[in-house]
Amino acid sequence: MKKSFAAAVVASFMAAGLAVPVAAETPPNMLVIANRIDDIKTFDPAESFEFAGADVSRNVYQKLVNFDPLDLDAGYQPQLAESWEISEDGKTITFTMAEGHVFSSGNPVTAKDAEFSLRRAVTLDKTPSFILTQFGFTPDNVEETIVATDDKTLVLTLDKPYALSFVLNCLTATIGGIVDMETAMANEVDGDKGSEWLRTNTAGSGPYKVVEWRPSESVLLDLNPNFGGEKPAMERVIVQHIQESATQRLQLERGDIDVARNLSPEDVAGLEDAEGVKIVDELRGRLMYWSANQKNEMLSDPKVLEALKLATDYEGMSGSFLKGQYTVHQAFLPRTFLGALDETPYSFDIEAAKAALAESAHPDCGAIKISVRDAQERLDIGQSLQNTWGQLGCDIELIVGTGAQTLDRYRAREHDIYLGAWGPDYPDPNTNAGTFAVNPDNSDEAGATGLLAWRNAWGIPEMTEKTLAAVVENDTDTRREMYLELQREHQKVSPFGIMFQQIEQNGMKESVENFVAGGATTAVSYWVITK
């Protein structure tokens, strides 16, 4: 029988040797969070590419460079690397490792671990590998291009000169997490470099380590006893999978949890006058969008796509069940990014949508299956699309699944329409341009699951060239204009219906301080939180 949430928390208190509170109240050195975590597939930084997994990774794995959670605007800062130099030709970056960083195993962090981790991420070639391979790293050349010359020095040799900020920003992504080489290889099976073990275990030098993971149920993190930084106030973090907003609200009001991360606008409003509770708003980089598989003949018709974009009730959704939590946004770069486009060329116009559909080769529309995660706001969006697209004569069916199930179908290019969210991996416009507007090989064999254009079988050689040209442009103003033009073209011709940008509203006890969801580009940092 599955334990109740309260029972699970009590058990964790006892396991940690902590006093069990008489009333429903979490102890001062423990953080208990309610969140949807059914999208977690692995903790391995070479493979992890989901929202809830990124939260875990940020607190377990350190990187060569990273963000200060209390000063995100400052950009990347030294972490495992204390300094770096770039060669005159702009193609070689030499990192000097900092002292005092230790893995949870007790092994010191060295340049050899960084070499192993980055090489491993490239050679395993999992979903997020494109973040590194875009610099010319391949399984065939990593032994020459990613090299630790000694325990203190790591040298990266790029295929061409890129802006240094672009490269360093990419290294702040989850895939940049540095793994304990000795521990990973001690758990290697059949040449997997420890992948199967690292799927459910962690080997990092960050403030925490994963103690237990129950898929679609909970994640338990304890302090890394060898962490080289200041000891966090929260010695244990429990993230409990609670799907329903109403349940999260109830448990927050009762004091069972410290933070509720998936509250509906109605439950946020209901907490406004609740004693001892506060709501913290934070603009995130996460976009909500739908996308159409171009293997579907009807959905590859430009006029059908135009009709679907015009038959989407953007303002109606953002003004009702998404109120306060999503703002209308129709371009692939979120607000706050260099080159972000604020133009919203589409609004709900059913007559214009019908006219566009009449000009298509499919004037009667037809059957469309929307793949949607079992999360309330996505189900609400799906039902809105079902209603308004149905007014065009389309027969809309919602195919509902867990986060992992819908992602698997999407990455296998087996969907009609995918309704989902996308968040940036690093604070450079290429983080989204390089996935929404790049697809160098549209074949099934390419398996480029990290590229949204590829997932939707959208072959775009010319747009790919334009996007790659923007990556090496060093003049900031010119680069900004390149991204603005890319987005205007993308809005017109792409199979993506980008609808909203998230404003995350987290409910929490008034005593919780420094809970920063991560801004536009990163994840939550438990180690700075106090209460």
VENHUPE-V661456 format. One record per residue. RES is the residue in one small letter. PHI is phi in whole degrees, 0 to 359 (NA if undefined). OMEGA is omega in whole degrees, 0 to 359 (999 if undefined). D_LAST is the distance of its C-alpha to the last C-alpha in Angstrom with 1 decimal. Layout:
RES;PHI;OMEGA;D_LAST
RES;PHI;OMEGA;D_LAST
This chain:
m;NA;181;32.9
k;288;180;29.5
k;294;170;26.6
s;291;180;24.6
f;299;182;21.0
a;299;180;20.0
a;295;180;22.5
a;296;180;21.2
v;292;178;17.6
v;301;179;19.2
a;299;180;21.5
s;291;176;18.8
f;300;184;17.2
m;295;180;20.7
a;296;181;21.5
a;273;181;18.6
g;74;182;19.7
l;261;177;16.6
a;291;179;17.2
v;278;182;17.6
p;295;180;15.9
v;291;177;18.7
a;265;179;17.4
a;287;180;15.8
e;205;179;12.2
t;279;181;10.3
p;291;187;9.5
p;293;181;6.4
n;254;179;8.0
m;229;177;9.1
l;250;180;8.6
v;242;187;11.4
i;238;170;13.1
a;258;182;16.4
n;203;173;18.8
r;276;184;22.5
i;235;182;23.3
d;282;177;27.0
d;269;182;28.1
i;293;178;27.0
k;247;183;30.4
t;195;173;29.6
f;259;181;27.1
d;294;182;30.0
p;298;177;29.3
a;285;184;33.0
e;232;184;33.0
s;300;184;29.6
f;210;181;29.9
e;240;187;27.7
f;300;183;24.5
a;294;176;22.3
g;295;179;24.0
a;295;177;23.1
d;299;180;19.3
v;296;184;20.0
s;301;182;22.5
r;299;184;20.3
n;266;182;17.9
v;253;186;20.9
y;250;171;23.7
q;268;184;24.1
k;229;177;27.0
l;302;175;29.6
v;228;183;27.8
n;203;182;24.5
f;255;171;22.2
d;281;185;19.4
p;297;180;16.5
l;265;178;15.7
d;208;184;19.5
l;297;182;21.1
d;293;181;24.0
a;287;180;25.1
g;79;184;26.4
y;296;181;26.9
q;227;175;26.2
p;300;173;27.5
q;225;176;25.7
l;287;173;28.1
a;262;180;30.9
e;274;181;31.0
s;198;178;33.9
w;205;178;36.5
e;227;178;40.0
i;244;182;42.1
s;289;182;45.8
e;298;180;48.4
d;278;175;49.2
g;76;186;45.6
k;252;182;45.8
t;234;177;44.3
i;244;181;40.7
t;249;181;40.2
f;259;171;36.8
t;252;185;36.1
m;284;178;33.4
a;279;177;30.7
e;272;168;30.6
g;91;179;27.8
h;266;186;26.6
v;225;176;27.0
f;289;180;26.9
s;299;177;25.2
s;287;186;28.8
g;101;178;29.1
n;285;177;31.6
p;289;177;31.3
v;278;179;31.0
t;232;176;34.3
a;298;178;36.3
k;295;176;38.0
d;292;178;34.9
a;295;177;34.4
e;302;181;38.1
f;301;185;37.8
s;294;181;34.8
l;288;175;36.3
r;300;182;39.8
r;301;180;38.5
a;298;179;36.8
v;288;185;40.1
t;288;177;42.3
l;291;173;40.4
d;56;176;40.7
k;275;188;38.0
t;312;184;36.8
p;276;187;34.8
s;298;182;37.4
f;298;179;38.9
i;298;178;36.1
l;264;184;37.8
t;292;178;41.4
q;295;178;41.7
f;264;176;42.2
g;93;177;45.3
f;286;178;43.8
t;224;176;45.6
p;303;182;46.0
d;279;186;49.3
n;244;187;48.4
v;296;180;44.9
e;289;176;46.6
e;256;187;48.0
t;256;176;45.3
i;234;192;42.1
v;225;170;43.0
a;267;181;41.4
t;283;172;44.1
d;199;184;42.3
d;292;184;38.9
k;252;192;37.7
t;233;176;39.3
l;239;181;39.0
v;241;175;41.5
l;251;179;41.3
t;247;184;44.6
l;271;181;44.5
d;282;176;47.4
k;200;182;47.6
p;287;175;45.8
y;246;172;42.6
a;300;182;40.4
l;303;181;38.1
s;299;179;35.1
f;296;181;36.0
v;296;183;36.2
l;293;176;33.0
n;299;179;31.1
c;296;181;32.4
l;288;174;31.2
t;277;179;27.6
a;293;181;28.2
t;306;182;27.1
i;296;178;30.7
g;280;180;30.1
g;298;183;27.9
i;266;185;29.6
v;260;175;30.5
d;292;184;31.6
m;301;184;35.3
e;298;181;36.3
t;292;180;34.0
a;299;184;34.9
m;287;175;38.6
a;292;180;38.5
n;248;179;37.5
e;289;176;40.0
v;226;177;42.3
d;54;175;45.4
g;74;183;44.4
d;275;179;41.1
k;55;176;39.3
g;84;186;36.7
s;301;183;35.9
e;295;178;36.1
w;293;182;33.9
l;286;175;31.3
r;294;184;31.2
t;241;179;29.1
n;234;180;28.0
t;231;181;26.4
a;216;183;27.7
g;244;179;25.6
s;245;180;24.2
g;285;185;20.8
p;294;185;17.5
y;231;171;17.8
k;225;177;20.8
v;281;178;21.7
v;263;182;22.4
e;205;174;23.6
w;228;172;24.6
r;248;186;26.2
p;308;180;27.7
s;59;179;26.8
e;224;183;24.6
s;194;170;21.5
v;231;180;20.3
l;241;178;18.6
l;241;174;17.4
d;242;178;17.0
l;299;167;16.8
n;285;185;20.0
p;296;182;21.3
n;253;182;23.4
f;301;186;21.0
g;278;181;22.4
g;266;178;19.4
e;295;182;16.5
k;296;179;14.6
p;294;177;11.4
a;290;179;8.3
m;272;184;8.5
e;278;177;11.9
r;220;178;12.9
v;234;176;12.8
i;244;174;14.9
v;248;185;16.4
q;256;177;18.7
h;284;176;21.7
i;232;189;22.0
q;286;191;24.7
e;272;178;24.9
s;299;183;22.9
a;299;179;23.7
t;291;177;22.3
q;299;180;19.0
r;299;181;18.9
l;301;182;19.9
q;290;175;17.3
l;293;180;14.5
e;295;180;16.2
r;283;182;16.6
g;91;179;13.0
d;290;181;14.4
i;231;178;12.3
d;265;185;9.0
v;221;174;11.1
a;243;190;14.9
r;254;184;16.8
n;227;181;20.4
l;278;175;20.7
s;285;176;24.2
p;304;179;25.0
e;294;180;26.1
d;286;173;22.8
v;299;179;20.9
a;298;181;23.3
g;291;181;22.9
l;265;186;19.2
e;301;182;19.9
d;253;181;20.3
a;289;182;17.9
e;288;175;16.0
g;76;183;12.2
v;233;176;12.4
k;225;176;12.9
i;246;180;15.1
v;244;179;14.8
d;267;179;18.3
e;210;177;19.3
l;290;180;22.9
r;253;178;23.4
g;272;185;26.6
r;289;178;27.3
l;251;172;30.7
m;255;185;32.1
y;211;165;35.7
w;241;179;38.7
s;218;187;41.3
a;248;179;44.8
n;290;183;46.5
q;283;171;49.6
k;285;177;51.4
n;277;186;51.8
e;303;182;55.0
m;296;184;54.1
l;282;174;50.6
s;266;179;52.1
d;280;183;54.2
p;303;181;52.9
k;287;174;54.0
v;294;178;52.2
l;298;178;49.0
e;299;180;49.6
a;297;180;50.2
l;295;178;46.9
k;293;180;45.0
l;283;181;46.9
a;262;177;46.3
t;256;185;42.5
d;269;184;40.9
y;302;184;38.2
e;292;179;37.7
g;299;180;38.1
m;289;184;35.3
s;292;181;32.9
g;266;181;33.7
s;235;187;33.2
f;286;175;31.2
l;254;188;29.5
k;304;178;28.9
g;84;186;25.9
q;242;175;25.1
y;217;176;28.2
t;247;183;30.6
v;298;179;34.2
h;206;190;34.9
q;234;178;38.0
a;233;188;38.0
f;283;174;36.7
l;261;179;34.7
p;289;175;31.5
r;304;183;31.0
t;93;179;29.8
f;275;173;32.0
l;304;177;35.2
g;82;179;38.0
a;298;183;36.0
l;255;181;38.5
d;268;184;37.8
e;295;179;41.1
t;236;186;41.1
p;288;183;44.8
y;249;172;44.3
s;221;185;43.9
f;293;181;44.8
d;216;188;48.6
i;293;179;50.3
e;290;176;53.8
a;295;178;53.2
a;295;179;51.6
k;295;179;54.7
a;294;178;56.9
a;295;180;55.2
l;295;180;55.4
a;296;179;59.1
e;276;182;59.8
s;275;176;58.3
a;276;182;60.1
h;224;186;58.1
p;296;179;58.7
d;267;185;58.1
c;56;183;54.7
g;156;183;54.2
a;279;176;51.7
i;225;176;48.3
k;257;178;45.5
i;257;177;41.9
s;274;187;39.6
v;221;178;36.1
r;288;180;32.9
d;283;177;31.9
a;224;195;29.0
q;303;184;29.4
e;293;179;29.5
r;286;175;32.0
l;296;179;34.1
d;296;177;34.2
i;297;179;35.3
g;301;179;37.8
q;291;175;39.2
s;295;177;39.6
l;297;178;41.5
q;301;180;43.5
n;289;186;44.6
t;285;176;45.5
w;292;176;47.0
g;297;178;48.9
q;291;175;50.6
l;272;184;52.2
g;97;179;53.7
c;284;176;51.3
d;264;189;50.7
i;261;175;46.9
e;238;177;45.3
l;268;176;41.6
i;258;188;41.1
v;263;178;37.6
g;207;175;35.8
t;291;177;32.6
g;302;181;31.0
a;294;181;32.8
q;296;181;36.1
t;291;177;36.3
l;294;179;35.5
d;299;179;38.1
r;295;181;40.7
y;295;182;39.9
r;291;176;40.1
a;270;180;43.4
r;59;183;44.8
e;251;182;45.6
h;268;163;44.1
d;268;175;45.9
i;240;174;43.0
y;252;176;39.4
l;251;184;36.6
g;200;182;33.4
a;235;176;30.8
w;221;178;30.9
g;238;181;28.3
p;293;180;29.2
d;265;180;28.9
y;204;191;29.1
p;275;176;29.3
d;225;183;33.1
p;303;179;35.4
n;292;180;37.1
t;303;177;34.1
n;261;178;35.3
a;300;184;38.8
g;288;176;39.4
t;241;177;38.7
f;282;189;39.8
a;230;177;42.9
v;228;174;44.0
n;200;185;46.1
p;289;181;48.7
d;215;186;49.9
n;272;181;49.9
s;288;175;51.5
d;300;183;49.9
e;294;181;50.4
a;298;177;48.1
g;57;185;45.1
a;277;188;42.9
t;292;178;40.1
g;281;181;37.6
l;258;181;39.8
l;294;177;39.5
a;299;179;43.1
w;293;180;44.3
r;303;181;42.5
n;260;176;44.5
a;55;182;47.7
w;257;180;48.0
g;278;188;50.4
i;221;183;50.0
p;301;182;51.8
e;291;179;52.3
m;293;176;48.7
t;300;179;47.5
e;299;180;49.7
k;296;181;48.4
t;293;179;44.7
l;292;176;45.5
a;293;180;47.4
a;292;182;44.3
v;295;185;42.4
v;259;178;44.8
e;281;184;45.2
n;269;179;44.0
d;280;187;44.7
t;298;181;41.5
d;295;178;43.3
t;296;180;45.8
r;296;178;43.1
r;302;181;41.2
e;295;178;44.5
m;298;180;45.1
y;288;176;41.9
l;299;180;42.7
e;294;177;46.1
l;302;182;44.9
q;292;178;42.5
r;297;177;45.3
e;294;182;47.6
h;299;179;45.0
q;302;185;44.4
k;281;193;48.1
v;247;189;49.1
s;280;174;46.1
p;274;180;45.5
f;253;172;41.9
g;253;180;40.8
i;281;190;37.6
m;243;192;36.1
f;217;168;32.5
q;244;188;29.5
q;280;163;26.1
i;247;184;23.5
e;282;178;20.4
q;246;180;18.6
n;259;174;15.3
g;269;181;14.0
m;204;174;10.3
k;298;180;8.4
e;299;182;8.2
s;285;182;4.7
v;284;179;4.3
e;236;176;5.9
n;66;172;8.9
f;276;180;9.8
v;252;184;13.5
a;295;176;15.9
g;127;181;18.5
g;62;185;20.8
a;280;194;24.4
t;234;187;24.8
t;229;186;22.1
a;238;184;19.4
v;288;182;15.6
s;242;184;14.1
y;289;190;11.5
w;288;179;11.8
v;260;185;10.3
i;282;173;6.9
t;231;174;3.8
k;202;999;0.0
